[in-house]
Amino acid sequence: MRGYITIPSSVSCASCIYCGARPIISMVEIGEYIVKCPNSDSHYQTEPGLIDMDDWNLHNTVLANRQVDVAPCPTTDHFFSLNGTIMTLENID
């Protein structure tokens, strides 16, 4: 046995943010698995437990958890952030 399982191409998953490799599933203890980069153990890997593709995808997306705001136009009294929130200029810190 190889000690790991390749993830089928029918399963949607992000590539490793560091090297671009498709992740693998590795068993660490009986009944506990991690999703990890096949090239290096120093690249991100999920916590041991059930196979967590959502956690892998979240940590291997370039713009994950980043909010970018659009600067207000000098002639308006509000602006839109990219998450759709409308804010008045009075509420901006």
C-alpha positions as CSV (number, residue, x, y, z in Angstrom):
1,M,0.0,0.0,0.0
2,R,1.2,3.5,-0.8
3,G,0.1,5.1,2.4
4,Y,-1.9,7.8,0.7
5,I,-5.0,8.1,-1.6
6,T,-5.1,10.2,-4.7
7,I,-8.2,12.5,-4.9
8,P,-10.2,11.7,-8.0
9,S,-10.5,14.4,-10.6
10,S,-14.3,14.4,-10.2
11,V,-13.7,15.9,-6.7
12,S,-13.3,19.7,-6.7
13,C,-10.3,20.8,-4.7
14,A,-7.8,23.7,-4.9
15,S,-4.2,23.1,-5.8
16,C,-1.4,23.7,-3.2
17,I,-0.9,27.4,-2.9
18,Y,2.9,26.9,-2.6
19,C,3.7,24.5,-5.4
20,G,0.5,24.0,-7.4
21,A,0.2,20.2,-6.7
22,R,-3.1,18.4,-6.4
23,P,-3.5,17.3,-2.7
24,I,-3.6,13.7,-1.5
25,I,-5.3,12.1,1.5
26,S,-3.0,10.5,4.0
27,M,-4.0,8.3,7.0
28,V,-2.2,9.5,10.2
29,E,-3.9,7.1,12.7
30,I,-6.6,4.5,12.5
31,G,-9.6,6.4,11.4
32,E,-7.9,9.8,11.1
33,Y,-6.9,11.4,7.8
34,I,-5.3,14.6,6.6
35,V,-5.5,16.4,3.3
36,K,-1.9,17.5,2.4
37,C,0.4,18.5,-0.4
38,P,2.2,15.4,-1.9
39,N,5.5,17.4,-2.4
40,S,6.2,18.7,1.1
41,D,5.1,18.2,4.7
42,S,5.9,21.9,5.4
43,H,3.0,23.0,3.0
44,Y,-0.5,23.4,4.5
45,Q,-2.2,20.2,5.8
46,T,-5.5,19.8,7.5
47,E,-6.0,18.8,11.1
48,P,-6.2,15.0,11.6
49,G,-9.8,13.7,11.6
50,L,-12.3,13.3,8.9
51,I,-11.4,14.2,5.4
52,D,-11.9,18.0,5.3
53,M,-11.8,19.3,1.7
54,D,-13.5,22.6,2.7
55,D,-10.6,23.4,5.1
56,W,-8.0,22.5,2.4
57,N,-9.8,24.7,-0.2
58,L,-10.1,27.6,2.3
59,H,-6.4,27.7,3.1
60,N,-5.3,27.2,-0.5
61,T,-7.2,30.1,-2.1
62,V,-5.2,33.2,-2.8
63,L,-7.8,35.7,-1.7
64,A,-9.4,33.7,1.1
65,N,-10.6,35.9,4.0
66,R,-9.5,39.1,2.5
67,Q,-11.9,42.0,2.0
68,V,-11.0,44.7,-0.5
69,D,-12.9,48.0,-0.4
70,V,-13.5,50.3,-3.3
71,A,-12.5,53.9,-2.5
72,P,-15.3,56.4,-2.4
73,C,-15.8,58.9,-5.1
74,P,-15.2,62.5,-3.8
75,T,-18.6,63.6,-5.0
76,T,-20.6,60.9,-3.2
77,D,-21.6,60.4,0.4
78,H,-21.4,56.6,0.4
79,F,-19.4,53.7,-1.0
80,F,-19.8,50.0,-1.7
81,S,-17.5,47.3,-0.3
82,L,-17.0,44.2,-2.5
83,N,-19.2,42.2,-0.1
84,G,-22.1,44.4,-1.1
85,T,-22.4,46.5,2.0
86,I,-23.3,50.1,1.5
87,M,-21.7,52.4,4.1
88,T,-22.0,56.1,4.6
89,L,-18.8,58.1,4.8
90,E,-19.6,59.1,8.3
91,N,-19.3,55.5,9.5
92,I,-15.9,54.8,7.9
93,D,-12.9,54.7,10.3
